[in-house]
Every structure is written in structure tokens, then in C-alpha cells.
Amino acid sequence: MIAPGDSEQLLTFLLAGDDYAVGIRHVEEVVSCGIITRVPAVPAFIRGAMNLRGQPIAVIDLALKLGFPETALTRWTCLLLVRAVINGEPTSLGVLIDAARQLIECTVEDIKPPPPLGTRVHPEYLRGLVSVGDRFVPMLDIQRLLSAEELLLVEAVTEGPSEPPAGPMADLNRKP
């Protein structure tokens, strides 16, 4: 936790036509978006998986998660690689954004509480509003954006199915 007077670096980025910020301590790196392989039976905001240096990375469409239209893939589209804990293990997730903007520095005092109304993002997903120039930028709480149940679905994307399905379709997996 940051003490009063301490400074924090934030990364601002474009998402669904608006600027947002996230604490840089949650971001491992920003990488260009590669080919996303769709994965069946996951929520729509989990776009699939991407090969990053030989490792599968689950790709979360942050715009869809927040109730905006699907992120269009352009030459500026990139992934914020963030670290989340799934089943007690640190896991990298790729959060799809329209474009990375800039690094800014602020103090705890610079982060204003979010208003109960008037933001496009539900207040529970916000740490607050940060003044950037002559406007406020919503600062997202990356840790609250995904529930524990949703993180388990992300684990399935990167690991694949662990056992054959049960039920009426299970007979399809039996060898003759």
C-alpha cells in the first residue's frame, strides 16, 4: 500500500474512446497484440489465448469486461501484461487495450474518490480519478476487475481441458 506523500507511477491508455490509468506496479510489460486463438466455452470478454515467447497467455478484452463494444484490432492495439494470482500461483494475463499512452506520476493525495454516478465504469472497478492536465482520468483497480471464478476460467484457457467431458457426450471419447 502506498503511504500518504509517496508517489506512484501510472500508465495511461486508450480504451473504447476514453483514457484510463492503472498502477504500473500491476503491469509487467506492454506488448504488441499477436494472433489470438479463440477458445470455446469461456465468457465473451476472454478473447482467447496468444503465444507470447512460446507460452500461452490468456487475452482479456477489457472493453467487453466493462460493458463496452469489443476491442477492434488495429496496429496500435496492444496487451498490458498484468500479474494475477490463480489457485495460489502468479499468472500473467494479457489485457487488450486500444493503445498505450503515457507514464505519469502522482501521489495518493492526487487520487480523488470516484463519483457514485457519472463514470462509464462501475465505481467498484475504480481506485479513483487522477488529474492529468485539465481533465480527470479514471484509475482502474486491476485486482477487482476479475472475480475469483472468472480467473479460474482464464486458467482453463492457458492450460486446456484436464479431463474428458462427462455426461451424454462422454461416449464420443471412448475408443471402439
TORPA-4810 file (N, C-alpha, C, O; in nm, 3 decimals):
<nodes>
NODE_1_0.084_-0.118_0.000_0.000_0.000_0.000_0.089_0.124_0.000_0.199_0.123_0.055_M
NODE_2_0.042_0.226_-0.060_0.117_0.350_-0.071_0.079_0.441_0.045_-0.038_0.461_0.074_I
NODE_3_0.182_0.495_0.110_0.159_0.586_0.223_0.134_0.727_0.171_0.178_0.761_0.061_A
NODE_4_0.064_0.810_0.249_0.043_0.949_0.207_0.176_1.017_0.177_0.273_1.002_0.252_P
NODE_5_0.181_1.093_0.068_0.301_1.162_0.027_0.389_1.082_-0.068_0.467_1.139_-0.143_G
NODE_6_0.376_0.948_-0.066_0.452_0.865_-0.160_0.398_0.883_-0.301_0.280_0.910_-0.320_D
NODE_7_0.487_0.869_-0.398_0.442_0.882_-0.536_0.423_0.744_-0.598_0.483_0.646_-0.554_S
NODE_8_0.340_0.739_-0.698_0.310_0.616_-0.770_0.310_0.648_-0.919_0.260_0.752_-0.961_E
NODE_9_0.367_0.557_-0.998_0.362_0.573_-1.142_0.238_0.505_-1.196_0.201_0.395_-1.154_Q
NODE_10_0.174_0.572_-1.291_0.055_0.518_-1.357_0.080_0.514_-1.506_0.149_0.599_-1.562_L
NODE_11_0.024_0.413_-1.570_0.026_0.404_-1.715_-0.112_0.444_-1.764_-0.212_0.386_-1.720_L
NODE_12_-0.120_0.541_-1.853_-0.249_0.577_-1.912_-0.261_0.506_-2.045_-0.162_0.483_-2.114_T
NODE_13_-0.384_0.472_-2.080_-0.410_0.402_-2.205_-0.548_0.435_-2.257_-0.634_0.483_-2.183_F
NODE_14_-0.566_0.410_-2.387_-0.693_0.436_-2.453_-0.774_0.307_-2.456_-0.723_0.201_-2.489_L
NODE_15_-0.901_0.319_-2.421_-0.993_0.205_-2.421_-1.132_0.257_-2.455_-1.186_0.341_-2.384_L
NODE_16_-1.189_0.207_-2.562_-1.325_0.242_-2.603_-1.345_0.394_-2.613_-1.450_0.446_-2.576_A
NODE_17_-1.243_0.463_-2.664_-1.254_0.606_-2.688_-1.222_0.696_-2.571_-1.226_0.818_-2.585_G
NODE_18_-1.189_0.639_-2.455_-1.157_0.719_-2.336_-1.022_0.679_-2.280_-0.974_0.567_-2.302_D
NODE_19_-0.961_0.771_-2.206_-0.836_0.741_-2.137_-0.864_0.682_-2.001_-0.959_0.722_-1.932_D
NODE_20_-0.781_0.585_-1.962_-0.785_0.522_-1.830_-0.642_0.512_-1.780_-0.548_0.529_-1.857_Y
NODE_21_-0.627_0.484_-1.651_-0.495_0.467_-1.592_-0.495_0.343_-1.504_-0.599_0.300_-1.453_A
NODE_22_-0.376_0.285_-1.487_-0.358_0.171_-1.397_-0.221_0.187_-1.333_-0.127_0.238_-1.395_V
NODE_23_-0.209_0.143_-1.208_-0.080_0.149_-1.139_0.022_0.062_-1.210_-0.005_-0.054_-1.241_G
NODE_24_0.139_0.117_-1.236_0.242_0.046_-1.312_0.291_-0.077_-1.236_0.344_-0.169_-1.298_I
NODE_25_0.275_-0.080_-1.106_0.320_-0.196_-1.029_0.242_-0.323_-1.065_0.287_-0.434_-1.035_R
NODE_26_0.126_-0.307_-1.128_0.046_-0.422_-1.170_0.079_-0.466_-1.313_0.033_-0.571_-1.357_H
NODE_27_0.158_-0.386_-1.383_0.187_-0.413_-1.524_0.327_-0.469_-1.538_0.424_-0.407_-1.494_V
NODE_28_0.339_-0.587_-1.599_0.471_-0.645_-1.624_0.537_-0.580_-1.745_0.655_-0.543_-1.741_E
NODE_29_0.460_-0.565_-1.851_0.509_-0.501_-1.973_0.393_-0.475_-2.067_0.281_-0.523_-2.045_E
NODE_30_0.420_-0.399_-2.170_0.324_-0.374_-2.276_0.381_-0.438_-2.402_0.495_-0.410_-2.440_V
NODE_31_0.300_-0.524_-2.467_0.346_-0.593_-2.587_0.245_-0.572_-2.699_0.127_-0.546_-2.675_V
NODE_32_0.293_-0.583_-2.822_0.201_-0.571_-2.935_0.111_-0.695_-2.937_0.149_-0.802_-2.891_S
NODE_33_-0.007_-0.677_-2.991_-0.105_-0.785_-2.996_-0.074_-0.875_-3.115_-0.063_-0.828_-3.228_C
NODE_34_-0.061_-1.003_-3.088_-0.037_-1.101_-3.193_-0.167_-1.171_-3.231_-0.276_-1.117_-3.212_G
NODE_35_-0.154_-1.289_-3.285_-0.270_-1.368_-3.326_-0.336_-1.426_-3.202_-0.271_-1.488_-3.118_I
NODE_36_-0.466_-1.402_-3.191_-0.544_-1.453_-3.077_-0.620_-1.576_-3.123_-0.696_-1.570_-3.220_I
NODE_37_-0.599_-1.688_-3.055_-0.670_-1.812_-3.083_-0.794_-1.818_-2.996_-0.784_-1.814_-2.873_T
NODE_38_-0.909_-1.827_-3.057_-1.035_-1.835_-2.981_-1.040_-1.966_-2.904_-0.989_-2.069_-2.949_R
NODE_39_-1.103_-1.961_-2.789_-1.119_-2.078_-2.704_-1.268_-2.092_-2.675_-1.332_-1.996_-2.633_V
NODE_40_-1.325_-2.212_-2.699_-1.469_-2.228_-2.676_-1.505_-2.233_-2.527_-1.420_-2.260_-2.442_P
NODE_41_-1.630_-2.207_-2.499_-1.690_-2.221_-2.366_-1.628_-2.133_-2.259_-1.614_-2.174_-2.144_A
NODE_42_-1.590_-2.011_-2.296_-1.544_-1.912_-2.198_-1.628_-1.787_-2.219_-1.686_-1.768_-2.326_V
NODE_43_-1.636_-1.701_-2.119_-1.712_-1.577_-2.136_-1.657_-1.495_-2.254_-1.539_-1.505_-2.287_P
NODE_44_-1.742_-1.415_-2.315_-1.704_-1.338_-2.434_-1.588_-1.244_-2.408_-1.510_-1.218_-2.500_A
NODE_45_-1.572_-1.192_-2.285_-1.463_-1.099_-2.260_-1.326_-1.168_-2.259_-1.224_-1.100_-2.263_F
NODE_46_-1.324_-1.301_-2.252_-1.198_-1.374_-2.269_-1.187_-1.405_-2.417_-1.250_-1.498_-2.467_I
NODE_47_-1.108_-1.325_-2.487_-1.099_-1.336_-2.633_-1.030_-1.463_-2.678_-1.051_-1.508_-2.791_R
NODE_48_-0.947_-1.522_-2.593_-0.876_-1.644_-2.628_-0.738_-1.642_-2.568_-0.716_-1.590_-2.459_G
NODE_49_-0.642_-1.702_-2.642_-0.503_-1.711_-2.595_-0.410_-1.665_-2.706_-0.441_-1.675_-2.825_A
NODE_50_-0.295_-1.615_-2.664_-0.194_-1.569_-2.758_-0.060_-1.633_-2.720_-0.031_-1.652_-2.602_M
NODE_51_0.019_-1.665_-2.820_0.151_-1.720_-2.798_0.247_-1.605_-2.771_0.270_-1.520_-2.858_N
NODE_52_0.302_-1.602_-2.651_0.399_-1.499_-2.616_0.528_-1.568_-2.574_0.538_-1.624_-2.465_L
NODE_53_0.625_-1.563_-2.661_0.756_-1.626_-2.635_0.742_-1.773_-2.600_0.810_-1.823_-2.510_R
NODE_54_0.652_-1.842_-2.671_0.633_-1.985_-2.650_0.538_-2.022_-2.539_0.515_-2.141_-2.516_G
NODE_55_0.482_-1.925_-2.469_0.389_-1.951_-2.359_0.250_-1.900_-2.393_0.237_-1.791_-2.449_Q
NODE_56_0.145_-1.978_-2.361_0.010_-1.927_-2.384_-0.027_-1.821_-2.281_-0.008_-1.840_-2.161_P
NODE_57_-0.079_-1.710_-2.330_-0.125_-1.600_-2.244_-0.273_-1.579_-2.271_-0.313_-1.558_-2.386_I
NODE_58_-0.355_-1.586_-2.167_-0.497_-1.558_-2.183_-0.514_-1.411_-2.217_-0.449_-1.324_-2.158_A
NODE_59_-0.602_-1.382_-2.313_-0.627_-1.245_-2.358_-0.766_-1.203_-2.312_-0.867_-1.261_-2.352_V
NODE_60_-0.769_-1.100_-2.227_-0.894_-1.045_-2.173_-0.925_-0.917_-2.250_-0.841_-0.828_-2.258_I
NODE_61_-1.046_-0.909_-2.306_-1.088_-0.785_-2.373_-1.149_-0.696_-2.265_-1.264_-0.712_-2.226_D
NODE_62_-1.069_-0.602_-2.218_-1.111_-0.515_-2.109_-1.236_-0.436_-2.143_-1.321_-0.412_-2.057_L
NODE_63_-1.249_-0.395_-2.269_-1.368_-0.320_-2.310_-1.493_-0.405_-2.291_-1.592_-0.357_-2.235_A
NODE_64_-1.490_-0.531_-2.335_-1.607_-0.618_-2.317_-1.635_-0.642_-2.169_-1.750_-0.643_-2.127_L
NODE_65_-1.531_-0.662_-2.091_-1.548_-0.684_-1.947_-1.620_-0.567_-1.881_-1.699_-0.586_-1.789_K
NODE_66_-1.592_-0.445_-1.930_-1.652_-0.327_-1.872_-1.785_-0.289_-1.936_-1.845_-0.187_-1.900_L
NODE_67_-1.833_-0.370_-2.032_-1.963_-0.345_-2.094_-1.959_-0.259_-2.218_-2.063_-0.213_-2.264_G
NODE_68_-1.841_-0.236_-2.276_-1.826_-0.160_-2.399_-1.823_-0.256_-2.517_-1.814_-0.377_-2.496_F
NODE_69_-1.829_-0.206_-2.640_-1.816_-0.294_-2.757_-1.678_-0.360_-2.763_-1.581_-0.310_-2.706_P
NODE_70_-1.672_-0.472_-2.832_-1.547_-0.547_-2.848_-1.436_-0.457_-2.904_-1.460_-0.372_-2.989_E
NODE_71_-1.314_-0.478_-2.854_-1.199_-0.401_-2.900_-1.164_-0.441_-3.042_-1.141_-0.559_-3.070_T
NODE_72_-1.159_-0.344_-3.132_-1.117_-0.370_-3.270_-0.965_-0.381_-3.271_-0.896_-0.302_-3.207_A
NODE_73_-0.914_-0.480_-3.344_-0.770_-0.499_-3.353_-0.714_-0.408_-3.461_-0.749_-0.420_-3.578_L
NODE_74_-0.626_-0.316_-3.420_-0.562_-0.222_-3.511_-0.411_-0.233_-3.492_-0.364_-0.314_-3.412_T
NODE_75_-0.336_-0.152_-3.565_-0.191_-0.158_-3.548_-0.146_-0.100_-3.414_-0.033_-0.123_-3.374_R
NODE_76_-0.232_-0.026_-3.345_-0.199_0.030_-3.214_-0.247_-0.057_-3.099_-0.205_-0.036_-2.985_W
NODE_77_-0.334_-0.154_-3.127_-0.385_-0.241_-3.022_-0.269_-0.314_-2.956_-0.179_-0.365_-3.023_T
NODE_78_-0.272_-0.320_-2.824_-0.165_-0.390_-2.753_-0.221_-0.458_-2.628_-0.338_-0.443_-2.593_C
NODE_79_-0.133_-0.532_-2.563_-0.169_-0.602_-2.441_-0.091_-0.545_-2.325_0.031_-0.526_-2.333_L
NODE_80_-0.162_-0.519_-2.216_-0.095_-0.492_-2.089_-0.079_-0.628_-2.025_-0.179_-0.694_-1.994_L
NODE_81_0.043_-0.672_-2.004_0.064_-0.797_-1.932_0.059_-0.765_-1.784_0.143_-0.692_-1.731_L
NODE_82_-0.041_-0.821_-1.717_-0.059_-0.798_-1.574_-0.045_-0.932_-1.502_-0.065_-1.038_-1.561_V
NODE_83_-0.012_-0.926_-1.376_0.006_-1.046_-1.295_-0.114_-1.062_-1.204_-0.152_-0.969_-1.132_R
NODE_84_-0.175_-1.181_-1.208_-0.287_-1.214_-1.119_-0.254_-1.345_-1.049_-0.172_-1.423_-1.098_A
NODE_85_-0.315_-1.369_-0.935_-0.294_-1.494_-0.862_-0.414_-1.585_-0.888_-0.528_-1.550_-0.857_V
NODE_86_-0.385_-1.702_-0.946_-0.488_-1.802_-0.975_-0.448_-1.931_-0.905_-0.340_-1.983_-0.930_I
NODE_87_-0.535_-1.982_-0.818_-0.506_-2.102_-0.739_-0.372_-2.090_-0.666_-0.296_-2.187_-0.659_N
NODE_88_-0.343_-1.973_-0.613_-0.222_-1.951_-0.537_-0.095_-1.931_-0.621_0.012_-1.911_-0.564_G
NODE_89_-0.106_-1.937_-0.753_0.009_-1.923_-0.841_0.001_-1.791_-0.918_-0.104_-1.758_-0.973_E
NODE_90_0.111_-1.715_-0.923_0.111_-1.593_-1.005_0.100_-1.630_-1.153_0.172_-1.719_-1.201_P
NODE_91_0.013_-1.563_-1.223_-0.014_-1.592_-1.364_-0.018_-1.461_-1.443_-0.076_-1.362_-1.398_T
NODE_92_0.044_-1.463_-1.560_0.040_-1.346_-1.647_-0.087_-1.349_-1.731_-0.125_-1.454_-1.785_S
NODE_93_-0.153_-1.235_-1.742_-0.272_-1.220_-1.825_-0.248_-1.105_-1.921_-0.185_-1.005_-1.886_L
NODE_94_-0.299_-1.117_-2.041_-0.291_-1.010_-2.138_-0.422_-0.934_-2.140_-0.527_-0.991_-2.171_G
NODE_95_-0.418_-0.807_-2.109_-0.538_-0.723_-2.108_-0.533_-0.638_-2.235_-0.445_-0.554_-2.252_V
NODE_96_-0.630_-0.661_-2.323_-0.636_-0.595_-2.453_-0.681_-0.450_-2.436_-0.783_-0.422_-2.374_L
NODE_97_-0.601_-0.358_-2.493_-0.634_-0.215_-2.490_-0.617_-0.157_-2.629_-0.550_-0.218_-2.713_I
NODE_98_-0.675_-0.041_-2.655_-0.665_0.023_-2.787_-0.526_0.078_-2.813_-0.475_0.066_-2.925_D
NODE_99_-0.463_0.139_-2.713_-0.328_0.196_-2.730_-0.275_0.237_-2.593_-0.351_0.282_-2.507_A
NODE_100_-0.144_0.222_-2.574_-0.079_0.273_-2.454_-0.054_0.423_-2.476_-0.028_0.465_-2.589_A
NODE_101_-0.063_0.502_-2.371_-0.047_0.647_-2.384_0.083_0.695_-2.322_0.183_0.711_-2.391_R
NODE_102_0.082_0.716_-2.188_0.199_0.775_-2.123_0.210_0.728_-1.979_0.114_0.679_-1.920_Q
NODE_103_0.332_0.745_-1.925_0.353_0.722_-1.783_0.339_0.855_-1.712_0.392_0.957_-1.757_L
NODE_104_0.266_0.855_-1.602_0.252_0.976_-1.521_0.285_0.940_-1.377_0.282_0.823_-1.339_I
NODE_105_0.316_1.039_-1.299_0.344_1.017_-1.159_0.243_1.096_-1.077_0.209_1.210_-1.110_E
NODE_106_0.197_1.034_-0.969_0.102_1.103_-0.881_0.127_1.059_-0.738_0.202_0.965_-0.712_C
NODE_107_0.065_1.128_-0.646_0.068_1.090_-0.505_-0.070_1.041_-0.466_-0.167_1.059_-0.540_T
NODE_108_-0.078_0.981_-0.350_-0.208_0.934_-0.300_-0.306_1.050_-0.294_-0.426_1.033_-0.320_V
NODE_109_-0.256_1.166_-0.258_-0.342_1.284_-0.247_-0.398_1.328_-0.382_-0.502_1.392_-0.389_E
NODE_110_-0.327_1.292_-0.490_-0.373_1.328_-0.625_-0.489_1.241_-0.673_-0.558_1.276_-0.769_D
NODE_111_-0.511_1.127_-0.607_-0.617_1.033_-0.648_-0.744_1.071_-0.572_-0.753_1.057_-0.450_I
NODE_112_-0.842_1.119_-0.648_-0.969_1.162_-0.589_-1.068_1.046_-0.591_-1.064_0.965_-0.683_K
NODE_113_-1.156_1.036_-0.493_-1.255_0.928_-0.493_-1.347_0.937_-0.615_-1.382_1.047_-0.659_P
NODE_114_-1.385_0.822_-0.670_-1.474_0.826_-0.787_-1.613_0.872_-0.746_-1.658_0.843_-0.635_P
NODE_115_-1.682_0.943_-0.834_-1.819_0.983_-0.802_-1.911_0.861_-0.810_-1.882_0.767_-0.883_P
NODE_116_-2.020_0.862_-0.734_-2.111_0.747_-0.739_-2.181_0.734_-0.874_-2.224_0.625_-0.912_P
NODE_117_-2.192_0.844_-0.947_-2.253_0.844_-1.080_-2.165_0.925_-1.174_-2.081_1.004_-1.130_L
NODE_118_-2.184_0.906_-1.303_-2.117_0.992_-1.399_-1.993_0.933_-1.464_-1.928_1.001_-1.543_G
NODE_119_-1.958_0.808_-1.431_-1.847_0.744_-1.500_-1.901_0.627_-1.581_-2.003_0.567_-1.547_T
NODE_120_-1.832_0.596_-1.690_-1.874_0.484_-1.775_-1.842_0.349_-1.712_-1.895_0.246_-1.754_R
NODE_121_-1.756_0.349_-1.612_-1.712_0.226_-1.546_-1.776_0.221_-1.407_-1.783_0.322_-1.337_V
NODE_122_-1.823_0.103_-1.368_-1.883_0.086_-1.236_-1.782_0.128_-1.129_-1.666_0.089_-1.136_H
NODE_123_-1.825_0.208_-1.030_-1.732_0.258_-0.928_-1.653_0.151_-0.854_-1.544_0.179_-0.805_P
NODE_124_-1.706_0.028_-0.844_-1.631_-0.077_-0.773_-1.502_-0.115_-0.846_-1.412_-0.171_-0.784_E
NODE_125_-1.492_-0.085_-0.975_-1.372_-0.116_-1.053_-1.272_0.000_-1.055_-1.166_-0.009_-1.117_Y
NODE_126_-1.305_0.109_-0.987_-1.220_0.228_-0.990_-1.148_0.247_-0.857_-1.207_0.230_-0.750_L
NODE_127_-1.020_0.284_-0.865_-0.947_0.328_-0.746_-0.973_0.475_-0.722_-0.966_0.522_-0.609_R
NODE_128_-1.003_0.547_-0.829_-1.030_0.688_-0.817_-1.010_0.759_-0.948_-0.999_0.696_-1.053_G
NODE_129_-1.005_0.891_-0.942_-0.982_0.975_-1.059_-0.851_1.050_-1.038_-0.824_1.102_-0.929_L
NODE_130_-0.770_1.055_-1.144_-0.640_1.121_-1.138_-0.641_1.239_-1.233_-0.685_1.226_-1.347_V
NODE_131_-0.593_1.354_-1.186_-0.587_1.473_-1.270_-0.469_1.461_-1.365_-0.354_1.445_-1.324_S
NODE_132_-0.500_1.469_-1.496_-0.397_1.469_-1.600_-0.423_1.591_-1.687_-0.519_1.595_-1.764_V
NODE_133_-0.337_1.691_-1.672_-0.360_1.816_-1.744_-0.486_1.883_-1.692_-0.498_1.909_-1.572_G
NODE_134_-0.580_1.912_-1.782_-0.703_1.979_-1.743_-0.823_1.885_-1.731_-0.937_1.930_-1.728_D
NODE_135_-0.797_1.754_-1.724_-0.908_1.659_-1.714_-0.876_1.550_-1.612_-0.762_1.534_-1.570_R
NODE_136_-0.979_1.476_-1.573_-0.962_1.362_-1.483_-0.960_1.234_-1.565_-1.034_1.220_-1.663_F
NODE_137_-0.875_1.140_-1.525_-0.865_1.009_-1.589_-0.903_0.905_-1.485_-0.845_0.903_-1.376_V
NODE_138_-1.000_0.817_-1.515_-1.036_0.711_-1.421_-0.918_0.614_-1.403_-0.858_0.569_-1.500_P
NODE_139_-0.888_0.583_-1.278_-0.782_0.488_-1.245_-0.847_0.356_-1.208_-0.921_0.347_-1.110_M
NODE_140_-0.819_0.252_-1.289_-0.882_0.122_-1.269_-0.813_0.045_-1.157_-0.692_0.057_-1.136_L
NODE_141_-0.892_-0.034_-1.086_-0.841_-0.127_-0.985_-0.832_-0.263_-1.053_-0.929_-0.339_-1.056_D
NODE_142_-0.716_-0.295_-1.107_-0.696_-0.416_-1.187_-0.732_-0.541_-1.107_-0.785_-0.636_-1.164_I
NODE_143_-0.705_-0.542_-0.977_-0.730_-0.661_-0.895_-0.880_-0.690_-0.879_-0.918_-0.805_-0.856_Q
NODE_144_-0.963_-0.590_-0.891_-1.107_-0.610_-0.875_-1.180_-0.638_-1.007_-1.297_-0.676_-1.007_R
NODE_145_-1.111_-0.618_-1.118_-1.177_-0.633_-1.247_-1.223_-0.775_-1.276_-1.322_-0.796_-1.347_L
NODE_146_-1.153_-0.872_-1.222_-1.192_-1.012_-1.244_-1.221_-1.077_-1.110_-1.144_-1.064_-1.015_L
NODE_147_-1.333_-1.149_-1.104_-1.366_-1.222_-0.982_-1.284_-1.351_-0.979_-1.225_-1.390_-1.080_S
NODE_148_-1.279_-1.416_-0.864_-1.204_-1.542_-0.850_-1.257_-1.647_-0.947_-1.178_-1.722_-1.006_A
NODE_149_-1.388_-1.654_-0.966_-1.447_-1.752_-1.057_-1.401_-1.725_-1.201_-1.372_-1.819_-1.275_E
NODE_150_-1.396_-1.599_-1.238_-1.353_-1.564_-1.373_-1.206_-1.596_-1.393_-1.166_-1.638_-1.502_E
NODE_151_-1.124_-1.578_-1.290_-0.983_-1.612_-1.301_-0.964_-1.762_-1.322_-0.871_-1.803_-1.391_L
NODE_152_-1.050_-1.844_-1.263_-1.040_-1.988_-1.286_-1.072_-2.021_-1.432_-1.013_-2.114_-1.487_L
NODE_153_-1.163_-1.948_-1.495_-1.190_-1.968_-1.637_-1.069_-1.931_-1.721_-1.041_-1.995_-1.822_L
NODE_154_-0.997_-1.828_-1.680_-0.876_-1.788_-1.751_-0.772_-1.899_-1.741_-0.701_-1.925_-1.838_V
NODE_155_-0.763_-1.965_-1.627_-0.669_-2.076_-1.610_-0.700_-2.186_-1.711_-0.608_-2.245_-1.767_E
NODE_156_-0.827_-2.212_-1.735_-0.865_-2.315_-1.832_-0.819_-2.278_-1.973_-0.787_-2.366_-2.052_A
NODE_157_-0.816_-2.150_-2.005_-0.773_-2.105_-2.137_-0.627_-2.136_-2.160_-0.588_-2.180_-2.269_V
NODE_158_-0.544_-2.114_-2.058_-0.400_-2.133_-2.076_-0.355_-2.276_-2.056_-0.247_-2.313_-2.103_T
NODE_159_-0.433_-2.357_-1.986_-0.392_-2.495_-1.961_-0.466_-2.595_-2.047_-0.416_-2.706_-2.067_E
NODE_160_-0.584_-2.560_-2.098_-0.662_-2.655_-2.176_-0.739_-2.749_-2.085_-0.722_-2.744_-1.964_G
NODE_161_-0.825_-2.837_-2.145_-0.906_-2.927_-2.063_-0.818_-3.030_-1.993_-0.721_-3.081_-2.050_P
NODE_162_-0.853_-3.062_-1.869_-0.774_-3.156_-1.791_-0.829_-3.298_-1.798_-0.755_-3.394_-1.775_S
NODE_163_-0.957_-3.314_-1.829_-1.014_-3.447_-1.840_-1.128_-3.444_-1.940_-1.184_-3.338_-1.966_E
NODE_164_-1.162_-3.560_-1.996_-1.269_-3.562_-2.094_-1.402_-3.523_-2.033_-1.421_-3.539_-1.912_P
NODE_165_-1.495_-3.471_-2.113_-1.624_-3.430_-2.059_-1.704_-3.548_-2.009_-1.691_-3.660_-2.059_P
NODE_166_-1.788_-3.524_-1.908_-1.878_-3.625_-1.856_-2.016_-3.601_-1.914_-2.042_-3.498_-1.976_A
NODE_167_-2.105_-3.695_-1.894_-2.241_-3.678_-1.940_-2.266_-3.747_-2.072_-2.188_-3.834_-2.112_G
NODE_168_-2.374_-3.710_-2.142_-2.414_-3.781_-2.264_-2.308_-3.779_-2.373_-2.303_-3.872_-2.453_P
NODE_169_-2.225_-3.677_-2.380_-2.125_-3.668_-2.486_-1.999_-3.747_-2.453_-1.910_-3.761_-2.537_M
NODE_170_-1.989_-3.800_-2.330_-1.869_-3.871_-2.288_-1.844_-3.994_-2.375_-1.729_-4.032_-2.396_A
NODE_171_-1.950_-4.057_-2.427_-1.933_-4.176_-2.511_-1.854_-4.147_-2.638_-1.794_-4.238_-2.695_D
NODE_172_-1.854_-4.024_-2.683_-1.778_-3.987_-2.802_-1.628_-4.000_-2.781_-1.553_-4.017_-2.877_L
NODE_173_-1.584_-3.993_-2.656_-1.442_-4.001_-2.626_-1.391_-4.145_-2.609_-1.271_-4.168_-2.603_N
NODE_174_-1.484_-4.243_-2.601_-1.444_-4.382_-2.584_-1.390_-4.438_-2.712_-1.440_-4.407_-2.821_R
NODE_175_-1.287_-4.520_-2.700_-1.232_-4.587_-2.818_-1.314_-4.711_-2.845_-1.360_-4.775_-2.750_K
NODE_176_-1.333_-4.749_-2.973_-1.413_-4.868_-3.005_-1.344_-4.995_-2.961_-1.398_-5.104_-2.981_P
</nodes>
